[in-house]
Amino acid sequence: MTQLTAQQAVAKAATGEITVLDVREASEVQQTGRAQGALHIPLALVALQAAEKMDKATPVAVYCAMGGRAERAAQALRDLGYDAQNIGGIGDWVSAGGALSR
C-alpha cells in the first residue's frame, strides 16, 4: 500500500479492504471511543499480538491520538511483514468522516 490518508482509510475500511488498528491506551479508547470496526492493540503490545489478531494479507491503517505512536506501530508492523500505514490521530479519522464506536 502506498501512502494512505485518513479519508482513503475510511473508504477502504467501509469496504473491508483494510484493517484499522487503534494503538492508544485502553483509558484513551474508553474516553473517546474508537474507529468503528477498529481493532485495539496498545502500542506496547503490537509486536506481541499482531500475529494472533491480524492477517498479513490485509493492509493495516494505524492511528493513535495524534500520529506519533501510530508511526512507531506502523514501522513495527512493517518490520514484521505487514503492509501498514500511519493515518494520524483519531481526530483525523473523524474529520475524514469516519464513525466512532464505544
N, C-alpha and C positions, 0 to 999 in steps of 0.2 A: 504494500500500500504506500502510495506517495503521501506527502503532507496532507493532513486531514483537518479541516476546520470543524468547529462545533456544529455549524449548520449542516455540513455534509454528514457528520456523525449522527445527528438527529434523524436525517432522512434514511441513512443506512440502517440505523437501529430499528426504525419503523418497519423495514422490510426483512429484518433478520440477517442482514449481510455482515454485521459485526457484533462483537461482544463489547458491551460498555462496562468499564471497571472503575469503581469508586475506591480510591486508596486512602481516604480520610480515616480518622479515628472514629470508633463507634459513637462517642459522645457528639461528634460533629454531625454524623448522619442522623442521630436522634433529634438534634436541634432543627435541622433544615429539611430532612428527608433526603432521598437520593434520586438520581435519574430513573425514570420509570423503566423497569426491566434490567437495571444495572446489577451486576454482582458487586459485593462489597468484600474487599480483602485489604486490611490496613497495610500501608507501605512496608512495615517491618516483616510482614508475613507473605508478601507477594512471591518471593522465590520459593518459599516452602509449600505454598498452597496452589500455585498456578497449575501444576500438572493434574491435580485432582479436580479442579474446578473449571478448567478451560481447555478447549481443543486448539492445538497449534494450527489447524487448517483454517480457523476463523480469525480474521483480523481483529485486533483489540484497540478500542478507543479508551484512553485512560484520562481521568480527571481527578482533581482534589479540590482544595478550597480556592487556590489562586493559580496553580500550574506548576509550582516548583517540585512538589512531591510527585506529581504526575509524570514529570520528565524523568525523575530518578526511577520510578517504577517502569516506565516505558523502556528505558535503557536496560534495566534488569531483565525485562521480558524479551527484548531483542537479543540479549546475550544468551537467553535460554532457547532461542529459536522461534519466538513468536513474532508476528508482524504487528508491532504495537506503535501507536502514535499518541502523543500528548495533545489533548484537545483543550487544555487550560483548566479553568475552575468551574465549579458548579454554577456560578453566575453566567459564564459563557454558554453553558448548556441551556439555561433558562432563557437567556437573551436570544438564542437561536431558535426558540420555540419549543424546546424540549419540556416534557411534562415531568413532574416530580411525584414520587410515591412516598408514603410514610409508613 
